[in-house]
Amino acid sequence: MNHVLHLRSLISGRTFRPDEIDYVDPEFGTDGIVDVVYDYDLIKRHISRESLRDNRDYSVWRYKPLLPVEPDATVPPLQIGWTPLYSTPRLAADLGLRHLWVKDDGRNPTASFKDRASVIAVVKAQERGAQIITTASTGNAAAALSGICASVGQANVIFVPEKAPQAKVAQLLAYGSTVMLVRGKYDDAFELCLQAADAYGWYNRNTGFNPYMSEGKKTATLEICEQMSWQAPDRIFVSVGDGCIIGGLHKGLKDLLALGWIDHMPKLMGVQAAGSNYLAEAWENGEDVLTKAPIDDHTVADSISAGLPRDRLKAMAAVTETDGAYITVTDEEILAAIPALARGSGVFAEPAGAAAYAGLVKAVEQGLVSADERIVVLNTGSGLKDVAGAMKGVELSGTQAYRVAPDLEDLRRVMRSI
């Protein structure tokens, strides 16, 4: 048996056996998000910081006793997780900071953070004997599910907005998914996916609906703290759209505190695009995210574009309970952060990933961080996911390519002008 005690409704506090509900608290419909609650005393018998020192499984499965899967579960073959955490002294110096790291989740198999959740979805779907798995996505969650399904031969149906970046759609088609390009935004794709899953009996991977997705995403903070020798950072900056990633990071940190593996809770800093800042607005104005109306979202960072964040309860708690903050950055600041992050650290991020660094820049400008704090920036996706966005960022930086004839004299002419 796994180490899950029960599922707890975030609205009512009511608890359910894992086999009692499929996804949400039925009293509150699709808003009835639940949290996975573990038996930490039992977990301590099966995993410790000391046992991890001898564990050579450098993937999310090194933390298997802390995940909602059976101990003998067969896991997909792709190596997901244990992405690099880079010390970035030049980036730090540019911002007047002393301690800065970048966690590069663009190094996952399908080039985004979303692999962490999708691999849990595939295992849970197999536990249920599901014939088809489905999800709605702006692209990365879909690509993650698509690639992991391909690795085990699992059929899947994907719903994405028709204007999703071509590179992300290409991944879906290459992996052999059944792809539905929805005429509308992410929220439209999400609603259609919910209806289709219910109508056809498909296993639903959607974030902010399937509680197990947070559990996959929390592995990033387990890794960060282990990679920092269990000296937890003071702040973690992460971009926020639907809210599941920041909620998952919070869950992982709460697990570590409950186990006694870290001695303080890092402050979680959620970064939102100005055109998709539902949570930042709610946090700043003290609004109730259960009753706040959707906003009209629009941003170049497609991965964090959401008019109604589906995991908004966990996302708000992640900031308020850690004494963190929500920061809003413009599309221009996001695009400018792509080359800045790349040149200062060697990490090439898509717009959503670079937004986290843009948020750190803004936080420094606003005096929200001190020079001595130990700070981690989480890149959630590779820049190759959105080359068009990267080119816009490069143009903003004033960098250009030079055309030259295959002739040394012409090269000398160009070099004199540089």
N, C-alpha and C positions, 0 to 999 in steps of 0.2 A: 504493500500500500504506500501511496505517497504521503506527504506530511501535511496535507491540507486539513484544517479543522472544519472550516465551513466557509460559506460565502456570505458577506455582510452587506446589506443595502446601505448605500451612502445617504439615502434620504430618510428612511424610516428606522434604520439600525437593526431591522429584522434580519435573522440569520437563516440560511438554507443549507441543506446538504448539497454537495456538488451534483448529485444525481436528481435533485429535486427540481431544479430549474435549468433551462438551457443556457440562458445568457443574462437576463435582467430580472429585477424584482417586478413581477407581473402587475403589481398594484399601480405602478407608475409608467407602464409601457416602455417605450424605447428610452425614456429618460431615467429609468430605474437602474442606474449603474450599480454594480456590486463590486466589492473588493474581496480578494482572496486572503483568508486568514490562516496562518500556519501554527503548528505546534512547535515552538522554538526549542522546548526541552528535548523533544524527540529529534529534531534536526541536529542538535549538539552532539548526539550520539553517533551521527553519521558523517559529520564534516566539521572541520576546525581550520583555523589559520595554519596550524602545524601540518595537518594532512594535506593542505593545498600545496605546501612547499614541495611535496614529493609527487604531486599530480602532474603528469606529462600530457594531459589532455588540454591543449591550449585552444579551447573553444567555449561556448556558453555552457557546454555540458560538464565542465569541471565543477559547476555549481548545481549539479542535478538534484541533490537533496533539498535545494532551495527553490526548486521549480515544480509546477503543478502537474508533473508527469509521473508515471509509474517507474520504479527503479529499474525494471527490466525492459522499459520501452525501447523499441527499435527506432533509432534516430536517423534522419537523412544524412547522406555522406558528405555534403558540403561543409567545409570548415567555416563556421560562423562565430564571430566574436574574437576576443583577445586581440583587438585591433591596436595599433601602436599609440602610445602616449609620448609625444615629443616635447622635450624641454625646448623653449624658444626664447633664448636670451636676447636676440636682436629685436624681436617683436616687443618683448618686455621693455627693453631700453627705450624704444621709440615712444612708449606710452608712459614712461617714468615709473615702471613697475620693476620689482626684483624677482618675482617668481611667477612664471607663466608657462602653461603647458597647453598643447593642442592634441585632443583625442581625435584621430582620423578614422571615422567609420565609413569613409568612402572606400576603404580597403576590404570591406566585406564582399562576398562572392558576387552579388548583383550590384555592388557599388553604392550601397546605402545602409543606413542604420536599420531600416525596416526589415532586414533579414532576421533580426533578433526576435521580432514578434511573429513573423511568418513561419519560422521553423517550429515555434510552439503550436501555431495553428494547424500545421500539417500533422504533427504528432497527436494532437487532441482529436482531429478529424479521423485519423486512423483508429484511435481508441473507440470511436463511435461507429466505425465501419462506414463512414460517409463515402458515397460514390463520387460526389462532386463538392469542391470547395469554391466559395465565391468571395469576392471583396469589391468594394468601391475605393477608388484611389485617384489622386492627382497624378500618379505615375510610379512613385517609388515603392509604396506598399504593394501595388499590383505587380511590379517587376520582381519584387522579393518573393511574393507568393508564387508567381509564375515559374521562376527559376528553381525554387526548392521543390515545387510539384514536379517539374521536369526531371529532377534528380531521382525521384522515386516512382515516376510514371503515374502520377495522380492527376486525374482530370480536374479542370478548373474553368470557371467563367469569370471574366474580369469586366468591371464597369469603370470607364474613365471618361472625363470630359473630352469632347471631340477636339478641343484645342490643347490637349496635353502635348508636351514637347515630343517631337518626332523620335528622338533617341529613346525615350521611355516606351513609346508605342512599339518601336522596332524590337526592343527586348522582349516584349510580350509575344509578339508574333514569332520571333525566332525560337522562343521556348515552346511554342505550340499551343498557347492558350486560346480559348474562345474569347474574343475581345468584342465588347460592346462599346462603341464610341457614342456617348450620350450627348444629344444636342442640349447643352446647358452647362451649368457649373458643377463643382464637386458635390454640393449639397443635393443637386438633382440626381446625380449618379448614386449617391448614398441612399436616397429614398427608394430609388428603383431597385437597387441591390437588396434592400431590406424586404421589399415586396416579393422579389423573385425568389429569394431564399426561403421565404415562408410558403410561397406557392408551390415550389418544386422540391422542398425538403433538403436543400443544399446546406452544407456546413458554412456558417457565416463568420468570416475572419474580421469583419469591420471593427476598427478601433472605436472606443467610446461606446461599444455595444457588447463585444466579446471581452469578458473580464480578464481572460488569460493573456491578452496582448500586452498589458502592462507588465506582466510577469516576465515576458521575454525582454522587454525594453529595459527593465531594471538591471539586467546583467551588465549594462555599461557602467553603472556606478559601482557594482561589485568589482569590476575590472579596474576602474580608476583607483579605487582605494587600495586594492591589492598591488597594483603597479606602483603606487606611492608608498609601499611598505606599511600600509594600514595607517598612515598619517593623512587623514582625510583633508582635502583642500578646504579653503575658507569659502570660496564661491565657485559655482559652476554656471557658465553662460550657455544657453541653448535656445535655438529658435523654436517658436511655438505656432502651430496652426490649429490642428484638431485638439491638441492638449495631451495626447496620450504619451508622448515621449517624456515631457517634463513630469507628468504624473508617475510614469514608470521609474524615472530617476529617483523621485521622492520615495517610492516604495522600496527600492533597493537600499537606500540610505536608512530607512526605518528598520529594515531587516538587519542591517549591520549593527545598528545601535542596540536592537533587541538581543542580538547575539553577543554584544560586548566587544565587537571587533574594531570599532572606532569609538573615539571619546567625545565627538561633538558632531552636530548636524551642520553640514555646509549650507550656505545660503544659496537658494536656487534663483537664478536671474533669467526670467523668460523674456525673449526678444521677439517682438512682432513687427510686421510690416505696417506702415502707416495706413495702407489701404485695406488691411485685414487685421485690425487691432481690437477685436471684440473683447478679449480678456484684459488687455491693457486698459481699455476704457472702463470696464467693470471694476477692476482693481483700484484705479484712480478715483472713481466716483462712488465706490462702496455699493455697487449695484448687485442685486441677487441674480446669479447666472441662470437660475432655474426659470426666472420670469423675464429676463432681459430679451428683447426681440432680436432676431437676426439682423446683421448689417449687410450692406452691399459690398462684397469683398472684391478687390482688384489689386494685384501686385505682380511684379516680374518674378517673384519667388513663388512659383506655382505650388511647391511642396508645402507651403505654409499658408495657402489661401483657403480660408474657411469662413463663410458668413455666420455659421452657427457651430462653434467647436463642439464636437460630440463628447469629448472627455473633459468638459469644462469644469465639472465638480472637482475632479482630481487635480486638474491643472491649476485651479484657484487655490486649493489647499496646499499644493506644492510650494507656492510662493508665500502665502500668508503664514503657514505653519513653520517656515524656515527663516522668517524675517528677511525674505528676499525682496524682489521687486519685478515689475514688468516695465520694459523699456520699449519705446516705439522708435523705429528708424525708417527713413524714407527709402524709396526704391533706388534713388541715386546713391545714398549711403551704402545700401546693400551691394550695388554693382561695383562701387569703388572699393569695397572690402575684398572683392574677389582677387584682384591683382595684389593688393596690400598684404593679404594673408599668404598668398602664393610666394611673393618675393621675400617675405619675412620669415617663412617657415618651410617652404617647399610643399605645402599642402594646397592642392587645387580643389576648390570647393564650388559646388553649384550655388546659385543665389541663396537658397534657404540655409545652406551650411554656412556661407559667408555672413549671413545675417547675424549669427551669434557673435562673430568678431566685430561687426559693425556696432552691435549692442555694447560690447566691452569698450570700444572707442567712445561711444556716447556716455557710458557710465563714468569713464575717466574724466571727460569734459565736464560732467555734472557734479564731480566730486563724490560719487557714490562708493568708490573703492579707495583704499589706502595703498601706498607703495609697498608695504610689507606683506600684504595679503597673498596667500597662495591660491592662484586662480587657474581654472581649467576652462578652455573653450572647446565645445563639442562640435566638430564638423559632421553633419548628418548625411552628406552625399557628395559624390565625386563631381568635379566640374565637367567631366565628359557627359554627364546627364543632360546638360544644357549649354552646348557650345555657343549658341546665339547669345545667351545671357553673359557668358564669359567675354565674348567679343565686345559687347556693349561696355562692360567694365574696363576692358583694356583701352577702348576709345576714350573713356572718361579720364583715364590716367595719362593720356597724351602719348602713349606708346604706339608706334606704327612699324610696319614692315617696310623695307626699302627694295625697290625694283632695280635690278642691275643686269647689265648685259654679261654674257660669259666672257668677260674681258677684264684683265687686271687694271688697265687704265680707267675703265669705267668704275671699277670697285674703288680705286683711289679717289675718283671724283666724289663718290658717295661718302667715303670715309672723311673727306675734308669738310663735308657739310654737316656731319654729325657732331 
